[in-house]
Amino acid sequence: MNRLRQNLLASLTDSEFPVRKIVLCYQRNRALAEAIAGLLPYSCLLVHSPSQLLTGPELAEVSHALELYQPAGPGYEGCLAQRAALRTQGCRILTLYDWEENYLADAFWGDVEYPALASLLAQTKAELERVEEFSITSELGTDIRFSVKGRRWLAEDGMCRSQALTQLPDGEIYTCPVEETLTGVLVVDGTVSRSWLPDEPQHLEFVQGRLVNCSPAMAAYLAPKAPDIYQIGEFALGFNTACRQVVRNISVDEKAAGTVHFALGDSYGLGRSKSRYHVDMVIRRPKIRTWPAIQLPYFMAD
């Protein structure tokens, strides 16, 4: 567990915003929450968010929160209420989505140093901000082109900050394509939000940013989220070398170095699409071409 402890401390440590007290909010797995709390050299309070809303003096003492949540599980509405209360208090939040016990093992975290990852992402984000257009292809048949001109890029580096929702593991840079420029085919061979790993690659055809045709299994998966799920909402690149083994957790698999993912539905304010849903879809071995050309670590050039 030494690697996890190291990464948690790297994420939480900020000389300008020191840790006073941590609340570890869990949805179902108290034993895992206790194990994580035991790694930290800080005063920790455990709260079962679906049944207990932290308020008053106890909330006022808290500077940071760790969330051990399962968004698709029962009781998540209470977890969101807890998050809203913490944000109102100005707490910094580090969320650990769909974690399992094996995430405690050193092997899960590899040799990634989060300060070094943050530096790499900052440099790469500066390069991506020069790019106006992308072409993404793959041996399985992905062939899509789109503009990102004028769109904002965000880097998720695992460093817990104010007014942000930081995740661990982390390591992605993302934006939203200019909707009307995105036309072509995606062939998804990785995890789909939140934990679906299709038995066979899923084909999706887009015209001007809108999904117009797809494989039957994908169509059935998206249908309950209609009608506002069919617009493109995100394009992202992964840079975490410790996340290359597929674990069927989108919050991990989308960070894998050398992968890209696209999302349907809500664009998180980066584009025009608004939806209750945000469905990420990982493509594991893409080839990338950009205009102007830039060097992207871990990615194959087309």
C-alpha positions as CSV (number, residue, x, y, z in Angstrom):
1,M,0.0,0.0,0.0
2,N,3.0,2.3,0.0
3,R,2.4,3.4,-3.5
4,L,-1.2,4.4,-2.8
5,R,-0.2,6.2,0.4
6,Q,2.5,8.1,-1.6
7,N,0.0,9.0,-4.4
8,L,-2.7,10.2,-1.9
9,L,-0.2,12.4,-0.1
10,A,1.1,13.8,-3.4
11,S,-2.5,14.7,-4.4
12,L,-3.5,16.2,-1.1
13,T,-0.4,18.1,-0.2
14,D,-0.4,21.9,-0.9
15,S,1.5,24.3,1.3
16,E,-1.1,27.0,0.5
17,F,-4.0,24.8,1.5
18,P,-2.9,22.5,4.3
19,V,-4.9,19.5,5.4
20,R,-6.8,20.1,8.6
21,K,-9.2,17.2,8.7
22,I,-10.4,14.7,6.1
23,V,-13.8,13.2,5.8
24,L,-13.8,9.8,4.0
25,C,-17.3,9.5,2.4
26,Y,-18.2,6.0,1.4
27,Q,-21.3,4.5,-0.3
28,R,-21.1,0.8,0.5
29,N,-17.6,-0.5,1.4
30,R,-16.7,0.6,4.9
31,A,-13.8,-1.8,5.2
32,L,-12.2,-0.3,2.1
33,A,-12.8,3.2,3.5
34,E,-11.2,2.2,6.8
35,A,-8.1,0.8,5.0
36,I,-7.7,4.0,3.0
37,A,-8.1,6.1,6.1
38,G,-5.5,4.1,7.8
39,L,-2.9,5.1,5.2
40,L,-3.2,8.8,5.9
41,P,-1.3,10.7,8.6
42,Y,-4.4,13.0,9.2
43,S,-7.4,13.0,11.4
44,C,-10.1,11.2,9.4
45,L,-13.9,11.0,9.9
46,L,-15.8,8.2,8.1
47,V,-19.3,9.0,6.8
48,H,-21.8,6.7,5.1
49,S,-23.1,9.3,2.6
50,P,-26.4,7.5,1.7
51,S,-27.6,7.6,5.3
52,Q,-25.7,10.5,6.9
53,L,-25.3,14.1,5.7
54,L,-22.4,15.8,7.4
55,T,-23.4,19.3,8.6
56,G,-22.7,21.9,11.2
57,P,-19.5,22.1,13.3
58,E,-18.3,18.7,12.1
59,L,-18.4,19.9,8.5
60,A,-16.7,23.2,9.4
61,E,-13.7,21.3,10.6
62,V,-13.1,19.5,7.3
63,S,-10.7,20.8,4.7
64,H,-10.6,17.8,2.4
65,A,-12.9,14.9,1.4
66,L,-12.2,11.5,-0.1
67,E,-15.1,10.0,-1.9
68,L,-15.4,6.2,-2.3
69,Y,-18.5,6.1,-4.5
70,Q,-20.2,3.9,-7.1
71,P,-22.2,6.2,-9.4
72,A,-24.3,3.3,-10.8
73,G,-25.1,1.9,-7.3
74,P,-28.0,2.5,-4.9
75,G,-27.7,5.5,-2.6
76,Y,-25.7,7.7,-5.0
77,E,-28.2,10.6,-4.7
78,G,-27.2,10.9,-1.0
79,C,-23.6,10.9,-2.1
80,L,-24.3,13.9,-4.5
81,A,-26.0,15.7,-1.6
82,Q,-22.9,15.2,0.5
83,R,-20.7,16.5,-2.2
84,A,-22.8,19.6,-2.6
85,A,-22.5,20.3,1.1
86,L,-18.7,19.8,1.0
87,R,-18.4,22.2,-2.0
88,T,-20.4,24.8,-0.2
89,Q,-18.0,24.6,2.7
90,G,-15.0,25.1,0.3
91,C,-13.6,21.6,0.8
92,R,-11.2,20.1,-1.7
93,I,-12.5,16.8,-3.0
94,L,-10.7,13.7,-4.2
95,T,-13.0,11.1,-5.7
96,L,-12.2,7.4,-6.0
97,Y,-14.9,5.9,-8.3
98,D,-15.8,2.2,-8.3
99,W,-12.7,1.2,-6.3
100,E,-12.0,-2.4,-5.4
101,E,-9.7,-3.9,-2.8
102,N,-7.0,-4.7,-5.3
103,Y,-6.5,-1.0,-5.9
104,L,-4.7,-1.0,-2.6
105,A,-1.8,-3.1,-4.0
106,D,1.4,-1.4,-5.1
107,A,1.3,-3.3,-8.4
108,F,-1.9,-1.4,-9.3
109,W,-0.1,2.0,-9.2
110,G,3.0,1.0,-11.0
111,D,5.9,3.4,-11.0
112,V,3.9,6.5,-11.9
113,E,5.0,9.6,-9.9
114,Y,2.1,12.1,-9.9
115,P,4.1,15.3,-9.7
116,A,6.0,14.0,-12.8
117,L,2.7,13.1,-14.5
118,A,1.4,16.6,-13.7
119,S,4.4,18.1,-15.4
120,L,4.1,15.9,-18.5
121,L,0.4,16.8,-18.8
122,A,1.1,20.5,-18.5
123,Q,3.6,20.3,-21.3
124,T,1.4,18.2,-23.5
125,K,-1.6,20.4,-22.9
126,A,0.4,23.4,-24.1
127,E,1.1,21.5,-27.3
128,L,-2.5,20.4,-27.8
129,E,-3.7,23.9,-27.5
130,R,-1.8,24.6,-30.8
131,V,-3.8,21.9,-32.6
132,E,-6.7,22.9,-34.8
133,E,-7.6,19.5,-36.3
134,F,-7.4,15.8,-35.5
135,S,-7.6,12.6,-37.5
136,I,-8.0,9.4,-35.5
137,T,-7.7,6.0,-37.1
138,S,-7.2,2.4,-35.9
139,E,-6.6,-1.1,-37.4
140,L,-10.1,-2.1,-36.3
141,G,-11.6,0.6,-38.5
142,T,-11.8,3.9,-36.6
143,D,-11.6,6.7,-39.1
144,I,-12.8,10.1,-37.9
145,R,-11.7,13.7,-38.4
146,F,-12.7,16.8,-36.4
147,S,-11.7,20.3,-35.4
148,V,-10.9,21.5,-31.9
149,K,-10.2,25.1,-33.0
150,G,-11.3,27.5,-30.3
151,R,-12.2,24.8,-27.8
152,R,-10.7,24.7,-24.2
153,W,-8.5,21.9,-23.1
154,L,-8.4,20.6,-19.5
155,A,-5.7,18.4,-17.9
156,E,-6.6,16.0,-15.1
157,D,-3.4,15.3,-13.2
158,G,-4.5,13.9,-9.9
159,M,-3.6,17.0,-7.9
160,C,-6.4,17.9,-5.6
161,R,-7.5,21.6,-6.1
162,S,-10.2,23.9,-5.0
163,Q,-13.4,24.1,-7.1
164,A,-12.4,20.8,-8.9
165,L,-13.4,17.2,-8.7
166,T,-10.1,15.3,-8.8
167,Q,-9.9,11.6,-9.4
168,L,-7.3,8.9,-8.7
169,P,-6.0,7.2,-10.7
170,D,-5.7,10.2,-13.1
171,G,-3.9,11.2,-16.2
172,E,-5.9,12.6,-19.1
173,I,-6.3,15.7,-21.2
174,Y,-9.7,16.4,-22.8
175,T,-11.8,18.8,-24.7
176,C,-15.0,18.7,-26.9
177,P,-14.7,18.6,-30.7
178,V,-16.4,21.3,-32.7
179,E,-19.6,19.4,-33.1
180,E,-20.4,20.1,-36.8
181,T,-16.9,19.1,-37.9
182,L,-16.9,15.6,-36.5
183,T,-17.8,13.1,-39.2
184,G,-16.6,9.5,-39.5
185,V,-16.5,6.1,-37.7
186,L,-15.4,5.1,-34.3
187,V,-14.7,1.4,-33.4
188,V,-14.7,1.1,-29.7
189,D,-12.7,-1.8,-28.3
190,G,-12.3,-0.7,-24.7
191,T,-14.5,0.0,-21.7
192,V,-17.7,1.9,-22.0
193,S,-19.1,3.9,-19.0
194,R,-19.1,2.7,-16.4
195,S,-18.0,-0.9,-16.6
196,W,-19.2,-2.5,-19.9
197,L,-16.5,-4.2,-21.9
198,P,-18.2,-5.3,-25.1
199,D,-17.6,-8.8,-26.3
200,E,-16.8,-7.5,-29.7
201,P,-15.8,-4.0,-31.0
202,Q,-18.7,-1.6,-31.3
203,H,-19.1,0.5,-34.5
204,L,-20.5,4.1,-34.3
205,E,-21.0,6.3,-37.3
206,F,-21.2,10.1,-36.8
207,V,-22.3,12.9,-39.1
208,Q,-21.6,16.5,-38.0
209,G,-21.2,15.4,-34.4
210,R,-24.3,13.3,-34.1
211,L,-24.5,9.5,-33.8
212,V,-26.5,8.3,-36.8
213,N,-25.9,4.6,-36.7
214,C,-24.2,2.0,-34.4
215,S,-23.8,-1.7,-33.5
216,P,-27.0,-3.2,-32.1
217,A,-25.5,-3.8,-28.6
218,M,-24.4,-0.1,-28.4
219,A,-27.8,1.0,-29.6
220,A,-29.5,-1.0,-26.9
221,Y,-27.1,0.4,-24.3
222,L,-27.8,4.0,-25.3
223,A,-31.5,3.7,-25.8
224,P,-32.5,4.2,-22.1
225,K,-30.5,7.5,-22.1
226,A,-32.3,8.9,-25.1
227,P,-33.1,11.4,-26.5
228,D,-30.2,13.7,-25.6
229,I,-27.4,11.1,-25.6
230,Y,-26.5,11.1,-29.3
231,Q,-24.4,14.2,-29.6
232,I,-20.6,14.2,-29.2
233,G,-19.6,15.5,-25.8
234,E,-15.8,14.8,-25.3
235,F,-12.5,13.8,-26.9
236,A,-9.7,12.8,-24.5
237,L,-6.2,11.3,-24.5
238,G,-4.8,9.1,-21.7
239,F,-1.3,9.3,-20.3
240,N,-1.1,7.1,-17.3
241,T,1.3,4.1,-17.9
242,A,0.0,2.3,-14.8
243,C,-3.6,2.0,-16.2
244,R,-2.9,-0.2,-19.3
245,Q,-4.4,-3.3,-17.9
246,V,-8.1,-3.2,-18.5
247,V,-10.1,-3.4,-15.2
248,R,-13.6,-2.6,-16.5
249,N,-13.8,0.7,-14.6
250,I,-14.1,3.6,-16.9
251,S,-12.5,6.0,-14.4
252,V,-9.3,3.9,-14.6
253,D,-9.4,2.5,-18.2
254,E,-9.9,5.9,-19.8
255,K,-6.6,7.1,-18.2
256,A,-4.5,4.4,-19.9
257,A,-1.4,5.8,-21.8
258,G,-1.8,5.5,-25.5
259,T,-5.6,5.3,-25.5
260,V,-8.2,7.9,-26.5
261,H,-11.8,8.1,-25.5
262,F,-14.8,9.9,-26.9
263,A,-18.0,10.6,-25.0
264,L,-21.6,11.0,-25.9
265,G,-24.0,13.2,-24.0
266,D,-23.0,16.0,-21.7
267,S,-19.9,18.0,-22.6
268,Y,-19.3,19.4,-19.1
269,G,-19.5,23.0,-20.5
270,L,-16.8,22.4,-23.1
271,G,-19.2,22.1,-26.0
272,R,-22.9,22.5,-26.8
273,S,-24.2,19.1,-25.7
274,K,-26.2,19.0,-22.5
275,S,-27.5,15.8,-21.0
276,R,-28.1,13.9,-17.8
277,Y,-25.7,11.3,-19.1
278,H,-22.1,11.2,-20.2
279,V,-21.0,7.9,-21.8
280,D,-17.3,7.4,-22.3
281,M,-16.0,4.9,-24.9
282,V,-12.3,3.8,-25.0
283,I,-10.4,3.1,-28.2
284,R,-7.2,1.3,-27.1
285,R,-4.7,1.5,-30.0
286,P,-5.4,4.6,-32.0
287,K,-3.2,6.3,-34.5
288,I,-3.3,10.1,-34.4
289,R,-2.5,12.8,-36.9
290,T,-2.8,16.5,-36.0
291,W,-2.7,19.8,-37.8
292,P,-0.3,21.4,-37.1
293,A,1.8,18.3,-36.3
294,I,2.9,17.8,-32.7
295,Q,4.6,15.0,-30.8
296,L,2.3,13.1,-28.4
297,P,4.0,10.8,-25.9
298,Y,2.7,7.1,-25.9
299,F,0.7,7.6,-29.2
300,M,1.4,6.2,-32.6
301,A,1.4,8.7,-35.5
302,D,-0.8,8.1,-38.5
